[in-house]
Amino acid sequence: MSVEGVTLFYKTGWSEAKIHFSKNGESNWSDTHMEDAPSAYGADNWKCVTVSGARSLTCVFTNGQGQWDNPPPGSSPDQNYHVSTDGCDPLEPSKPGHFVFTVCNGEVTSVSGPRVFLVSDLDGTMLGHDDHLTEFKEVWLKQHQFRGSKLVYSTGRNLKDFLSVAHDKQLLRPAFAICGVGTEIYRFPLGEGGGTSGVAPSHLSADEMKSHGFDCTVQDNDLRLPPWCPSRGSAQFDPAWLKQMKSTFKRDDVEDMIKAEFPFINVCGNMYHDPFRVAANASAEALGEEGRMQKIKQVFKDFHVIVSGVGFGRYIDIAPKSAGKLQSLLHAAAESGFQPKDVMVCGDSGNDVLMFTHPEVMGCCVSNAQPDLLSFLTDPPEKWKREHPHLHEDEGEEANAGGWGTPGTAADSSEAGEDLLPKSAQDEAEVEKRAQRVCIGSRPCAGSILDSMKHFGLIR
């Protein structure tokens, strides 16, 4: 097999970087300038270089101003990084002589293997254990950032709350952020759409801003921003999804229905932060009174009723039928060119249930998952419906309505996708099928995501 060369992606805070190297065991050394990593990878602070004809490299890095990057003490006998294609697979089968490696935090890692469209809930899943989160970020950067994989956060938080926690926890730049339990889809392109502070969100017209009395500086006064989103305007609402949501949901009407029919439910948020869902809460006791859950579902039969939480309180979200965590991830994955078999979903609670109902996607249930999700994944259908009636919304039927969309289009609940989900949800055999494609991790939060990625052969 002829070797065409080695591409290195190098993580650094330097604005300029050079690689000082020798290849294939040769005695002569060369210096080559490293370019910024292509924007398509969404990679901040990475440099790259391709060394043609290389089967192996011995190298170090410099900023050209007297600073050098050598491996950590004790990790290399000669204080040099060593890259070898022996025993490694090429990143792309169509380029059998081209090998890709990352150099990150003093370690050289081969980049090869299947790509994944990884969709993770935040609170209790990606977040909740800082050490495991740090480990996940490092593994993702080294093994998947340049493999063609996509990282997606899917959360019940609104955009403001998502960006703030992304700042606080230094989350990696996502390909998409799905907010508001699947009602909003945002992109964060590298080097594009810097946006402007104080500008109204794209889902609101000037008349709507005025009629609701919204002032951007008031609504976003304590907004904290991660480096990959320098302003609210940098978050670009997916246009096809925005059009779909505007045509199927009127927040003011839904809010009025809740206040008129269910005074024990407390409505939260507003159209500025939650345009296409009504977020609310109620006590578990009030919601559990006989007949109440059935009445809520009857009144909102044309909407998703999403209930989650444990203990004394419950979160309730009313969202369009054409939205939800499953429908939104299907749309985002299709736009990115991923098939269902290449998708892995990660969750911990009842509002993640729909993500696990597609028959082809891989699933990660974290070890600290709440009883409602665990019951859905492991118990016979009649048992979990009996013990968690707030979740039952004909999950299979609702998810089947969306279909695996085509790039650039939003899933439409009026155009059913054929047999995407099993019709035999009542059959106990479905539990066994579900278990075959879901990994319940052994470590909490992001640790379970890593456990599941290893289980499915996505990381070494």
C-alpha positions as MATLAB code, in Angstrom:
seq = 'MSVEGVTLFYKTGWSEAKIHFSKNGESNWSDTHMEDAPSAYGADNWKCVTVSGARSLTCVFTNGQGQWDNPPPGSSPDQNYHVSTDGCDPLEPSKPGHFVFTVCNGEVTSVSGPRVFLVSDLDGTMLGHDDHLTEFKEVWLKQHQFRGSKLVYSTGRNLKDFLSVAHDKQLLRPAFAICGVGTEIYRFPLGEGGGTSGVAPSHLSADEMKSHGFDCTVQDNDLRLPPWCPSRGSAQFDPAWLKQMKSTFKRDDVEDMIKAEFPFINVCGNMYHDPFRVAANASAEALGEEGRMQKIKQVFKDFHVIVSGVGFGRYIDIAPKSAGKLQSLLHAAAESGFQPKDVMVCGDSGNDVLMFTHPEVMGCCVSNAQPDLLSFLTDPPEKWKREHPHLHEDEGEEANAGGWGTPGTAADSSEAGEDLLPKSAQDEAEVEKRAQRVCIGSRPCAGSILDSMKHFGLIR';
ca = [
       0.000    0.000    0.000;
       1.459    3.365   -0.962;
       1.434    6.009    1.761;
       0.283    9.420    0.554;
       1.017   11.213    3.780;
       0.039   12.215    7.290;
      -2.206   15.079    8.350;
      -1.738   16.445   11.869;
      -4.284   18.561   13.726;
      -2.594   20.416   16.575;
      -4.424   22.042   19.513;
      -2.725   25.275   20.582;
      -3.360   28.742   21.917;
      -0.682   30.197   19.628;
      -1.852   32.447   16.810;
       0.986   31.099   14.639;
       2.545   27.649   14.749;
       5.221   25.688   12.911;
       6.076   21.999   12.970;
       9.775   21.060   13.171;
      10.032   17.479   11.927;
      11.827   14.635   10.246;
       9.921   11.923    8.385;
      10.435    8.205    7.902;
      13.489    8.125   10.173;
      15.522   10.510    7.995;
      18.298   12.544    9.606;
      17.390   15.900    8.058;
      14.788   18.126    9.747;
      12.439   20.657    8.175;
      10.150   23.483    9.349;
       6.665   23.951    7.933;
       4.071   26.592    8.739;
       0.757   25.230   10.055;
      -2.570   26.594    8.799;
      -5.762   27.126   10.770;
      -7.950   24.017   10.739;
     -10.713   24.308    8.101;
     -13.867   25.988    9.411;
     -15.957   22.970    8.375;
     -14.670   21.161   11.461;
     -15.943   23.854   13.826;
     -12.617   23.597   15.640;
     -11.428   26.570   17.667;
      -7.676   27.029   18.250;
      -6.495   24.163   16.054;
      -3.742   24.202   13.444;
      -3.150   21.608   10.743;
      -0.477   20.434    8.315;
      -0.106   17.584    5.835;
       3.325   15.992    5.345;
       3.320   14.190    2.014;
       4.966   10.796    1.736;
       5.244   10.363    5.496;
       4.879    6.926    7.087;
       6.199    8.241   10.386;
       7.104   11.594   11.902;
       9.363   12.758   14.688;
       8.383   16.311   15.554;
       7.969   19.226   17.929;
       6.050   22.485   17.569;
       6.994   26.132   17.920;
       5.368   29.545   17.626;
       8.469   30.852   15.849;
       9.209   33.226   18.716;
      11.265   31.002   20.941;
       8.497   28.949   22.511;
       8.467   25.192   21.924;
       6.000   22.408   22.631;
       7.585   19.085   23.544;
       5.816   16.039   25.001;
       5.361   15.915   28.797;
       8.432   14.731   30.717;
       8.720   10.968   30.818;
       6.388   10.347   27.879;
       9.119   10.350   25.218;
      12.772    9.278   25.515;
      14.007   12.051   23.248;
      11.554   14.872   24.090;
       9.945   14.591   20.646;
       6.458   13.636   19.504;
       6.390   10.385   17.508;
       3.738    9.656   14.892;
       3.556    6.255   13.177;
       1.043    4.843   10.718;
       1.940    1.258   11.681;
      -1.186   -0.529   12.849;
      -3.391    2.492   12.125;
      -6.345    2.693    9.792;
      -6.806    5.502    7.284;
      -9.581    7.968    8.091;
     -11.291    7.386    4.738;
     -11.288    4.021    2.948;
     -11.253    5.928   -0.356;
      -7.830    7.339    0.622;
      -5.948    4.262    1.844;
      -2.624    6.059    2.031;
      -3.779    9.077    4.008;
      -3.615    8.975    7.812;
      -4.886   11.574   10.276;
      -3.692   12.253   13.832;
      -4.394   14.795   16.553;
      -1.816   16.250   18.912;
      -3.657   17.501   21.970;
      -2.580   17.987   25.577;
       0.750   16.286   24.965;
      -0.670   13.159   23.315;
      -0.708   11.861   19.740;
      -3.949   10.089   18.764;
      -4.894    8.329   15.537;
      -8.156    9.589   14.043;
     -10.019    6.700   12.446;
     -13.213    4.742   12.855;
     -16.925    5.350   12.327;
     -18.329    8.843   12.619;
     -21.327    9.570   14.844;
     -24.075   12.169   15.165;
     -24.080   12.376   18.969;
     -27.134   14.046   20.536;
     -26.949   14.592   24.287;
     -29.290   16.043   26.838;
     -27.517   18.477   29.168;
     -28.633   18.488   32.809;
     -28.062   15.091   34.382;
     -26.548   13.703   31.180;
     -23.664   15.707   29.703;
     -23.621   17.839   32.873;
     -23.541   16.738   36.472;
     -20.036   15.320   36.918;
     -17.239   17.740   36.058;
     -14.442   15.163   35.902;
     -16.326   12.965   33.440;
     -17.262   16.056   31.391;
     -13.580   16.988   31.136;
     -12.762   13.434   30.066;
     -15.518   13.467   27.434;
     -14.317   16.748   25.962;
     -10.771   15.463   25.628;
     -11.865   12.181   24.018;
     -14.150   14.010   21.588;
     -11.435   16.441   20.544;
      -8.832   13.737   20.052;
     -10.939   11.063   18.361;
     -14.047   12.646   16.810;
     -13.588   16.362   16.122;
     -11.801   15.600   12.824;
     -13.534   12.312   12.023;
     -16.582   13.999   10.540;
     -18.677   13.419   13.662;
     -21.159   16.007   14.918;
     -21.853   16.980   18.532;
     -25.368   18.189   19.355;
     -26.825   19.382   22.657;
     -30.567   18.809   23.114;
     -31.956   20.490   26.198;
     -35.089   21.751   27.869;
     -33.248   25.009   28.547;
     -34.008   28.070   26.447;
     -31.233   29.642   24.375;
     -30.215   32.141   27.042;
     -29.914   29.490   29.738;
     -28.107   27.142   27.344;
     -25.507   29.744   26.366;
     -24.948   30.675   29.997;
     -24.276   27.090   31.105;
     -22.138   26.538   27.987;
     -20.027   29.467   29.211;
     -19.904   28.232   32.791;
     -18.976   24.639   31.894;
     -16.786   25.543   28.899;
     -18.777   23.254   26.617;
     -17.369   22.391   23.212;
     -18.791   24.165   20.171;
     -21.750   22.093   18.922;
     -22.863   21.538   15.362;
     -26.377   22.272   16.648;
     -28.018   23.277   19.902;
     -31.605   22.060   20.194;
     -33.362   24.125   22.850;
     -36.803   24.279   24.405;
     -37.355   20.459   24.370;
     -36.956   20.275   20.617;
     -38.683   23.488   19.524;
     -35.609   25.545   18.559;
     -32.589   24.492   16.476;
     -29.486   26.707   16.345;
     -26.169   26.541   14.503;
     -22.908   28.204   15.532;
     -20.789   28.477   12.368;
     -17.084   29.104   12.847;
     -16.114   32.593   11.722;
     -19.611   33.498   10.552;
     -22.606   35.380   11.855;
     -20.948   37.351   14.619;
     -24.272   39.000   15.319;
     -24.983   42.110   17.326;
     -25.993   42.498   20.936;
     -29.293   44.230   21.567;
     -30.937   42.961   18.369;
     -34.293   41.195   18.624;
     -34.293   37.403   18.187;
     -35.054   36.236   14.646;
     -38.333   34.619   15.716;
     -39.827   37.979   16.775;
     -40.945   40.829   14.530;
     -40.617   44.461   15.547;
     -44.378   44.591   16.144;
     -44.237   41.535   18.406;
     -41.360   43.030   20.367;
     -43.389   46.197   20.858;
     -46.689   44.516   21.711;
     -45.048   42.401   24.420;
     -42.936   45.281   25.728;
     -39.661   43.407   25.267;
     -36.361   45.216   25.745;
     -33.362   43.151   24.620;
     -31.053   44.721   27.175;
     -33.459   43.722   29.952;
     -34.209   40.216   28.666;
     -30.514   39.410   28.133;
     -29.014   41.494   30.907;
     -27.279   38.580   32.665;
     -26.547   36.474   29.581;
     -23.152   34.747   29.715;
     -21.633   33.728   26.397;
     -19.176   30.971   25.432;
     -16.269   31.985   23.159;
     -17.835   30.254   20.129;
     -20.972   32.443   20.419;
     -19.901   36.052   21.019;
     -23.495   37.375   21.018;
     -27.072   36.096   20.907;
     -27.084   36.975   17.211;
     -24.282   34.456   16.618;
     -26.773   31.656   17.277;
     -28.421   31.109   13.895;
     -31.953   29.714   14.051;
     -32.377   26.979   11.436;
     -34.604   28.713    8.838;
     -36.619   25.665    7.778;
     -37.315   24.737   11.383;
     -38.231   28.335   12.258;
     -40.752   28.432    9.419;
     -42.263   25.156   10.583;
     -42.607   26.300   14.197;
     -44.159   29.635   13.255;
     -46.806   27.866   11.212;
     -47.787   25.360   13.907;
     -47.658   27.115   17.299;
     -49.190   30.234   18.828;
     -47.783   30.614   22.307;
     -50.321   33.184   23.528;
     -53.235   30.873   22.677;
     -51.689   27.910   24.520;
     -50.889   30.046   27.557;
     -54.503   31.258   27.693;
     -55.753   27.657   27.528;
     -53.572   26.628   30.477;
     -54.686   29.551   32.637;
     -58.353   28.957   31.839;
     -58.426   25.175   32.327;
     -55.635   24.379   34.806;
     -55.118   27.050   37.506;
     -52.830   24.685   39.468;
     -50.230   24.869   36.660;
     -47.732   27.734   36.886;
     -46.763   29.161   33.492;
     -43.140   30.266   33.111;
     -41.142   32.135   30.491;
     -42.293   34.356   27.660;
     -42.264   34.579   23.878;
     -38.801   36.150   23.850;
     -37.122   33.130   25.451;
     -39.631   30.329   24.766;
     -41.367   31.177   21.497;
     -42.577   27.718   20.497;
     -43.303   25.962   23.768;
     -44.970   26.902   27.016;
     -42.818   25.857   29.956;
     -44.735   25.337   33.187;
     -44.614   23.474   36.463;
     -46.946   21.947   39.013;
     -46.679   19.956   42.192;
     -46.528   16.211   41.752;
     -49.499   15.931   44.096;
     -51.677   18.300   42.084;
     -50.742   16.718   38.788;
     -51.334   13.256   40.184;
     -54.962   13.820   41.180;
     -57.241   11.368   39.441;
     -58.242   12.401   35.951;
     -56.067   15.499   35.745;
     -53.369   14.110   33.485;
     -56.001   12.652   31.188;
     -57.768   16.011   30.971;
     -54.524   17.845   30.194;
     -53.809   15.440   27.350;
     -57.347   15.772   26.046;
     -57.278   19.568   26.066;
     -53.858   19.572   24.392;
     -54.444   16.561   22.138;
     -53.027   18.501   19.198;
     -49.764   19.211   21.025;
     -46.925   17.363   22.693;
     -47.369   17.247   26.471;
     -43.907   16.594   27.898;
     -43.631   15.908   31.632;
     -40.426   15.300   33.565;
     -38.939   15.615   37.016;
     -38.830   13.686   40.278;
     -39.716   14.480   43.866;
     -42.381   17.015   44.807;
     -42.506   18.928   41.522;
     -42.987   18.252   37.827;
     -41.961   20.211   34.747;
     -44.584   20.436   32.016;
     -43.887   21.573   28.458;
     -46.578   22.109   25.832;
     -45.022   22.049   22.358;
     -46.118   21.554   18.737;
     -46.710   18.012   17.539;
     -44.183   18.632   14.774;
     -41.488   19.452   17.363;
     -39.949   17.501   20.223;
     -36.524   16.048   20.934;
     -36.886   13.266   18.359;
     -38.307   15.330   15.503;
     -35.697   18.041   15.940;
     -32.733   15.657   15.989;
     -34.089   13.907   12.881;
     -34.173   17.246   11.098;
     -30.655   18.230   12.202;
     -29.183   14.824   11.371;
     -30.742   14.776    7.912;
     -29.388   18.256    7.181;
     -25.926   16.986    8.143;
     -26.139   13.894    5.939;
     -26.365   11.291    8.715;
     -28.470    8.134    8.586;
     -30.335    6.804   11.657;
     -27.780    4.051   12.239;
     -25.085    6.715   12.718;
     -26.997    8.569   15.451;
     -26.456    8.091   19.190;
     -28.834    9.735   21.681;
     -28.068   10.276   25.370;
     -30.544   11.062   28.124;
     -31.546   10.745   31.756;
     -35.233   11.641   32.170;
     -38.776   11.419   30.902;
     -38.415   14.281   28.444;
     -35.766   12.198   26.644;
     -38.040    9.187   26.052;
     -38.972   10.044   22.471;
     -35.311   10.102   21.408;
     -35.072    6.394   22.273;
     -38.083    5.299   20.196;
     -36.424    5.236   16.786;
     -35.583    1.613   15.896;
     -32.150    2.278   14.403;
     -30.475    4.888   16.588;
     -27.991    3.935   19.287;
     -28.955    4.970   22.807;
     -27.110    5.902   25.995;
     -29.035    5.852   29.255;
     -26.843    7.319   31.979;
     -26.384    5.353   35.204;
     -28.040    8.156   37.198;
     -31.172    8.170   35.003;
     -34.537    8.951   36.554;
     -37.017    6.074   37.082;
     -39.331    7.117   34.242;
     -36.665    6.705   31.537;
     -35.261    3.525   33.066;
     -38.747    2.041   33.231;
     -39.408    2.896   29.586;
     -36.188    1.185   28.508;
     -36.371   -1.918   30.697;
     -39.984   -2.653   31.691;
     -42.816   -4.164   29.639;
     -44.868   -1.338   28.057;
     -47.973   -1.950   30.165;
     -45.912   -1.608   33.359;
     -44.227    1.697   32.567;
     -47.470    3.160   31.225;
     -49.168    2.159   34.477;
     -46.427    3.489   36.751;
     -45.611    6.620   34.713;
     -48.924    7.729   33.154;
     -47.657   11.287   32.723;
     -45.268    9.993   30.025;
     -47.668    7.979   27.909;
     -48.502    9.857   24.736;
     -48.574    7.049   22.205;
     -44.835    7.518   21.857;
     -44.465    5.157   18.942;
     -47.270    6.764   16.967;
     -46.105   10.320   17.617;
     -42.505    9.601   16.680;
     -43.585    7.681   13.596;
     -45.390   10.763   12.337;
     -42.237   12.754   11.757;
     -40.177   10.674    9.388;
     -36.472   10.775    8.726;
     -36.387   14.097    6.925;
     -34.456   15.143    3.873;
     -31.702   17.761    4.040;
     -33.050   21.277    4.347;
     -36.573   20.266    5.335;
     -38.304   20.093    8.679;
     -40.108   16.958    9.744;
     -43.849   17.461    9.237;
     -46.305   15.583   11.412;
     -48.896   15.732    8.634;
     -46.685   13.652    6.335;
     -46.085   10.352    8.056;
     -42.838    8.491    7.512;
     -43.471    4.840    6.737;
     -42.820    2.369    9.550;
     -39.969    4.268   11.156;
     -40.976    3.043   14.571;
     -42.194   -0.350   15.675;
     -45.944   -0.709   15.771;
     -45.615   -3.459   18.371;
     -44.946   -1.155   21.302;
     -47.408   -3.203   23.371;
     -45.416   -6.375   22.754;
     -42.831   -7.365   25.356;
     -40.516   -8.319   22.516;
     -40.081   -4.575   21.974;
     -38.310   -4.323   25.330;
     -35.725   -6.864   24.176;
     -35.212   -5.038   20.874;
     -34.840   -1.766   22.724;
     -32.226   -3.249   25.059;
     -30.111   -4.376   22.098;
     -29.611   -0.823   20.890;
     -29.376    0.968   24.256;
     -26.416    0.933   26.616;
     -27.030    1.769   30.269;
     -23.723    3.214   31.432;
     -21.896    2.319   34.619;
     -20.652    5.824   35.461;
     -22.727    8.961   36.073;
     -23.503   11.614   33.479;
     -20.818   12.115   30.785;
     -19.047    9.007   32.075;
     -21.977    6.944   30.785;
     -21.710    8.660   27.398;
     -18.116    7.453   27.161;
     -19.146    3.987   28.368;
     -21.754    3.838   25.607;
     -19.430    5.138   22.900;
     -16.994    2.369   23.775;
     -19.829   -0.196   23.841;
     -20.847    0.791   20.296;
     -17.258    0.820   19.004;
     -17.076    4.599   18.598;
     -13.978    5.160   20.735;
     -10.943    3.113   21.670;
];
